[in-house]
């Protein structure tokens, strides 16, 4: 199998995993709606402010690990970022997935960079199927209904087969997400891409194949494949998707 065919196969597998994660989230949400109100396992929270307070309380009580998926809309709450700094200082781990749209908000990129410097593990996924909060592998908060500006209702899921499914969804999303970490040596040294390289990265971020990139840029497929691999290596990542995400994070796109 050629290297290009292998890359295409990896892209198809990643898309299948993304589709599977989205379908699993929808299934869990449907089950939560159907079963909410049963004693002990599920609790429905109504109202944006109350959802925010529950998110804050769950994180405040964390003792080992907080897992989260961050994307709009945002619950009305006290500063969860300030709380995260405190919990990180107490030794609580944070593993956070950011939807690309969340990092497009100017303050969030700076906030996330600071949180990572404090110890948060962060990755970027696009699109994230849902917001999510999981604390200590014991309790999760999953949105049920949202508006353009807020999370209007959510469900608290405690230790159960459903919580195990939510944890599996998060792990699947984490596996194919792009790393949000220190910039590569090339980026740190100020070695910014040329306009031609920006076009290639932009096409990569949009999901274009090497054949498509070659056609649009006037390269042969072989040359396009070589240029793509060089950019992936330069960015210090492993996959085409990660290269696109890293380029966005570095401000190259």
Kinemage of the C-alpha trace (Angstrom):
@kinemage 1
@onewidth
@group {chain A} dominant
@subgroup {mainchain}
@vectorlist {calphas} color= white
{ca unk a 1} P 0.000 0.000 0.000
{ca unk a 2} L 1.331 3.439 -0.918
{ca unk a 3} L 1.974 6.032 1.800
{ca unk a 4} L -0.731 8.255 0.286
{ca unk a 5} L -3.280 5.413 0.356
{ca unk a 6} L -2.363 4.767 3.980
{ca unk a 7} L -2.944 8.426 4.813
{ca unk a 8} L -6.350 8.356 3.106
{ca unk a 9} L -7.253 5.205 5.018
{ca unk a 10} L -6.282 6.854 8.306
{ca unk a 11} L -8.454 9.876 7.437
{ca unk a 12} L -11.452 7.648 6.697
{ca unk a 13} L -10.941 5.785 9.976
{ca unk a 14} L -10.760 9.071 11.892
{ca unk a 15} L -14.010 10.226 10.296
{ca unk a 16} L -15.667 6.927 11.197
{ca unk a 17} L -14.512 7.352 14.796
{ca unk a 18} L -15.860 10.923 14.858
{ca unk a 19} L -19.214 9.780 13.461
{ca unk a 20} L -19.321 6.951 15.986
{ca unk a 21} L -18.650 9.353 18.858
{ca unk a 22} L -21.406 11.717 17.696
{ca unk a 23} L -23.896 8.847 17.398
{ca unk a 24} L -22.934 7.562 20.838
{ca unk a 25} L -23.466 11.015 22.371
{ca unk a 26} L -26.915 11.233 20.781
{ca unk a 27} L -27.777 7.781 22.107
{ca unk a 28} L -26.698 8.659 25.646
{ca unk a 29} L -28.681 11.924 25.526
{ca unk a 30} L -31.822 10.088 24.365
{ca unk a 31} L -31.446 7.537 27.134
{ca unk a 32} L -30.890 10.294 29.690
{ca unk a 33} L -34.106 12.044 28.652
{ca unk a 34} L -36.031 8.781 28.869
{ca unk a 35} L -34.697 7.757 32.276
{ca unk a 36} L -34.241 11.094 34.038
{ca unk a 37} L -35.925 11.189 37.403
{ca unk a 38} L -35.041 7.675 38.442
{ca unk a 39} L -33.516 7.675 41.888
{ca unk a 40} L -29.767 7.851 42.283
{ca unk a 41} L -28.427 7.602 38.740
{ca unk a 42} L -29.841 10.537 36.743
{ca unk a 43} L -30.849 14.042 37.766
{ca unk a 44} L -32.174 16.681 35.367
{ca unk a 45} L -31.040 20.264 36.011
{ca unk a 46} L -33.246 23.013 34.568
{ca unk a 47} L -32.167 26.604 33.907
{ca unk a 48} L -28.874 28.040 32.685
{ca unk a 49} L -27.833 29.516 36.035
{ca unk a 50} L -28.509 26.279 37.881
{ca unk a 51} L -26.589 24.283 35.272
{ca unk a 52} L -23.648 26.654 35.808
{ca unk a 53} L -23.813 26.244 39.578
{ca unk a 54} L -23.850 22.458 39.256
{ca unk a 55} L -20.819 22.543 36.923
{ca unk a 56} L -18.966 24.714 39.437
{ca unk a 57} L -19.896 22.508 42.397
{ca unk a 58} L -18.875 19.289 40.670
{ca unk a 59} L -15.440 20.690 39.822
{ca unk a 60} L -15.015 22.237 43.262
{ca unk a 61} L -15.463 18.761 44.777
{ca unk a 62} L -13.042 17.043 42.368
{ca unk a 63} L -10.223 15.138 44.043
{ca unk a 64} L -8.391 13.349 41.212
{ca unk a 65} L -9.342 14.108 37.594
{ca unk a 66} L -11.649 16.401 35.643
{ca unk a 67} L -12.392 15.617 32.008
{ca unk a 68} L -14.182 18.159 29.865
{ca unk a 69} L -15.302 19.046 26.362
{ca unk a 70} L -15.514 22.810 25.819
{ca unk a 71} L -17.681 24.358 23.120
{ca unk a 72} L -20.348 27.069 22.891
{ca unk a 73} L -22.835 27.827 24.337
{ca unk a 74} L -21.548 28.440 27.842
{ca unk a 75} L -23.396 27.979 31.120
{ca unk a 76} L -23.850 31.047 33.299
{ca unk a 77} L -21.538 30.449 36.246
{ca unk a 78} L -18.813 31.798 38.454
{ca unk a 79} L -15.378 31.678 36.844
{ca unk a 80} L -14.612 28.047 36.097
{ca unk a 81} L -11.179 29.089 34.838
{ca unk a 82} L -10.248 30.506 38.260
{ca unk a 83} L -11.534 27.332 39.875
{ca unk a 84} L -9.410 25.234 37.527
{ca unk a 85} L -6.249 27.132 38.507
{ca unk a 86} L -7.073 26.353 42.142
{ca unk a 87} L -7.771 22.672 41.522
{ca unk a 88} L -4.606 22.284 39.440
{ca unk a 89} L -2.627 23.761 42.331
{ca unk a 90} L -4.230 21.135 44.585
{ca unk a 91} L -2.992 18.335 42.328
{ca unk a 92} L -6.234 17.604 40.460
{ca unk a 93} L -5.610 16.627 36.841
{ca unk a 94} L -7.483 18.257 33.967
{ca unk a 95} L -7.892 16.670 30.560
{ca unk a 96} L -9.822 19.045 28.296
{ca unk a 97} L -10.977 18.822 24.687
{ca unk a 98} L -11.668 22.146 22.956
{ca unk a 99} L -13.926 22.501 19.963
{ca unk a 100} L -12.127 24.654 17.403
{ca unk a 101} L -14.946 27.223 17.610
{ca unk a 102} L -14.211 27.700 21.313
{ca unk a 103} L -10.591 28.610 20.591
{ca unk a 104} L -11.729 31.080 17.940
{ca unk a 105} L -12.952 33.333 20.778
{ca unk a 106} L -9.974 35.694 21.382
{ca unk a 107} L -9.788 35.379 25.195
{ca unk a 108} L -10.108 31.590 25.201
{ca unk a 109} L -6.899 30.885 23.301
{ca unk a 110} L -4.867 32.918 25.813
{ca unk a 111} L -6.702 31.378 28.767
{ca unk a 112} L -6.129 27.856 27.477
{ca unk a 113} L -2.434 28.540 26.894
{ca unk a 114} L -2.081 29.709 30.505
{ca unk a 115} L -4.018 26.713 31.828
{ca unk a 116} L -1.775 24.361 29.849
{ca unk a 117} L 1.271 26.055 31.379
{ca unk a 118} L -0.263 25.303 34.793
{ca unk a 119} L -0.651 21.612 33.949
{ca unk a 120} L -3.871 21.175 32.000
{ca unk a 121} L -3.725 18.516 29.291
{ca unk a 122} L -5.517 19.974 26.274
{ca unk a 123} L -6.397 18.790 22.796
{ca unk a 124} L -8.441 20.233 19.932
{ca unk a 125} L -11.283 18.468 18.136
{ca unk a 126} L -13.580 19.650 15.347
{ca unk a 127} L -16.406 19.299 15.577
{ca unk a 128} L -16.977 18.273 19.184
{ca unk a 129} L -20.321 16.428 19.403
{ca unk a 130} L -21.315 17.959 22.741
{ca unk a 131} L -20.159 19.805 25.811
{ca unk a 132} L -19.246 17.443 28.622
{ca unk a 133} L -17.912 17.406 32.164
{ca unk a 134} L -16.768 14.259 33.993
{ca unk a 135} L -15.394 14.395 37.537
{ca unk a 136} L -13.321 11.637 39.166
{ca unk a 137} L -14.900 9.003 36.869
{ca unk a 138} L -17.885 9.137 39.237
{ca unk a 139} L -20.237 11.798 37.891
{ca unk a 140} L -20.848 13.532 34.552
{ca unk a 141} L -22.771 16.589 33.394
{ca unk a 142} L -24.201 16.390 29.865
{ca unk a 143} L -26.353 19.061 28.171
{ca unk a 144} L -29.903 18.111 27.228
{ca unk a 145} L -31.218 21.337 25.653
{ca unk a 146} L -29.357 24.431 24.544
{ca unk a 147} L -30.128 27.780 22.989
{ca unk a 148} L -27.765 29.963 20.984
{ca unk a 149} L -26.515 31.643 24.160
{ca unk a 150} L -26.873 29.115 26.991
{ca unk a 151} L -27.266 25.564 28.221
{ca unk a 152} L -30.913 25.496 29.283
{ca unk a 153} L -30.979 22.024 30.811
{ca unk a 154} L -28.537 19.241 31.568
{ca unk a 155} L -28.443 15.825 33.142
{ca unk a 156} L -26.193 14.697 35.983
{ca unk a 157} L -25.141 11.077 35.437
{ca unk a 158} L -23.736 9.121 38.366
{ca unk a 159} L -21.962 5.749 38.497
{ca unk a 160} L -23.783 3.507 36.035
{ca unk a 161} L -23.461 1.800 32.662
{ca unk a 162} L -24.441 5.137 31.125
{ca unk a 163} L -21.537 6.898 32.848
{ca unk a 164} L -19.205 4.191 31.526
{ca unk a 165} L -20.511 4.946 28.022
{ca unk a 166} L -19.840 8.656 28.492
{ca unk a 167} L -16.267 7.925 29.609
{ca unk a 168} L -15.750 5.735 26.548
{ca unk a 169} L -17.012 8.551 24.305
{ca unk a 170} L -14.544 10.979 25.867
{ca unk a 171} L -11.646 8.524 25.455
{ca unk a 172} L -12.535 7.996 21.778
{ca unk a 173} L -12.642 11.743 21.171
{ca unk a 174} L -9.340 12.246 23.006
{ca unk a 175} L -7.609 9.585 20.932
{ca unk a 176} L -8.010 11.326 17.581
{ca unk a 177} L -7.866 14.944 18.801
{ca unk a 178} L -4.988 17.244 17.903
{ca unk a 179} L -2.580 18.168 20.697
{ca unk a 180} L -2.677 21.645 22.173
{ca unk a 181} L 0.831 22.020 23.507
{ca unk a 182} L 4.019 24.002 23.228
{ca unk a 183} L 4.723 25.198 19.724
{ca unk a 184} L 7.241 23.287 17.649
{ca unk a 185} L 10.852 24.439 17.431
{ca unk a 186} L 10.143 25.984 14.025
{ca unk a 187} L 7.243 27.990 15.417
{ca unk a 188} L 9.149 29.126 18.491
{ca unk a 189} L 12.051 30.319 16.370
{ca unk a 190} L 9.743 32.548 14.357
{ca unk a 191} L 10.039 30.383 11.241
{ca unk a 192} L 6.598 31.263 9.868
{ca unk a 193} L 5.164 29.637 6.743
{ca unk a 194} L 5.301 31.173 3.304
{ca unk a 195} L 2.078 32.191 1.565
{ca unk a 196} L 2.263 29.007 -0.469
{ca unk a 197} L 2.607 26.937 2.710
{ca unk a 198} L -0.350 28.795 4.251
{ca unk a 199} L -2.471 27.769 1.279
{ca unk a 200} L -1.416 24.153 1.699
{ca unk a 201} L -2.210 24.268 5.427
{ca unk a 202} L -5.562 25.887 4.737
{ca unk a 203} L -6.422 23.097 2.305
{ca unk a 204} L -5.240 20.531 4.847
{ca unk a 205} L -7.477 22.038 7.537
{ca unk a 206} L -10.438 21.812 5.148
{ca unk a 207} L -9.831 18.084 4.624
{ca unk a 208} L -8.387 18.217 1.105
{ca unk a 209} L -6.502 15.166 -0.188
{ca unk a 210} L -2.972 15.309 -1.587
{ca unk a 211} L -4.414 14.923 -5.116
{ca unk a 212} L -6.718 17.904 -4.535
{ca unk a 213} L -3.909 20.001 -3.053
{ca unk a 214} L -1.663 19.172 -6.001
{ca unk a 215} L -4.361 20.059 -8.492
{ca unk a 216} L -5.209 23.380 -6.818
{ca unk a 217} L -1.587 24.374 -6.219
{ca unk a 218} L -0.246 23.210 -9.575
{ca unk a 219} L 1.896 20.415 -8.091
{ca unk a 220} L 2.123 16.762 -8.969
{ca unk a 221} L 0.507 14.421 -6.428
{ca unk a 222} L 3.981 13.229 -5.432
{ca unk a 223} L 5.156 16.793 -4.767
{ca unk a 224} L 1.981 17.655 -2.860
{ca unk a 225} L 2.407 14.565 -0.692
{ca unk a 226} L 6.035 15.478 0.058
{ca unk a 227} L 5.128 19.076 0.947
{ca unk a 228} L 2.335 17.918 3.240
{ca unk a 229} L 4.602 15.473 5.070
{ca unk a 230} L 7.244 18.192 5.488
{ca unk a 231} L 4.678 20.559 7.048
{ca unk a 232} L 3.368 17.834 9.372
{ca unk a 233} L 6.910 17.133 10.579
{ca unk a 234} L 7.657 20.846 10.933
{ca unk a 235} L 4.597 21.332 13.131
{ca unk a 236} L 5.654 18.446 15.365
{ca unk a 237} L 2.412 16.486 14.934
{ca unk a 238} L 1.510 13.112 13.450
{ca unk a 239} L -1.590 13.458 11.283
{ca unk a 240} L -3.033 15.799 8.677
{ca unk a 241} L -5.904 16.759 10.982
{ca unk a 242} L -3.484 17.594 13.788
{ca unk a 243} L -1.421 19.716 11.381
{ca unk a 244} L -4.455 21.813 10.517
{ca unk a 245} L -5.360 22.277 14.173
{ca unk a 246} L -1.788 23.129 15.167
{ca unk a 247} L -1.556 25.694 12.367
{ca unk a 248} L -4.746 27.365 13.615
{ca unk a 249} L -3.449 27.397 17.197
{ca unk a 250} L -0.160 28.984 16.147
{ca unk a 251} L -1.940 31.685 14.179
{ca unk a 252} L -0.557 30.422 10.882
{ca unk a 253} L -4.067 30.352 9.412
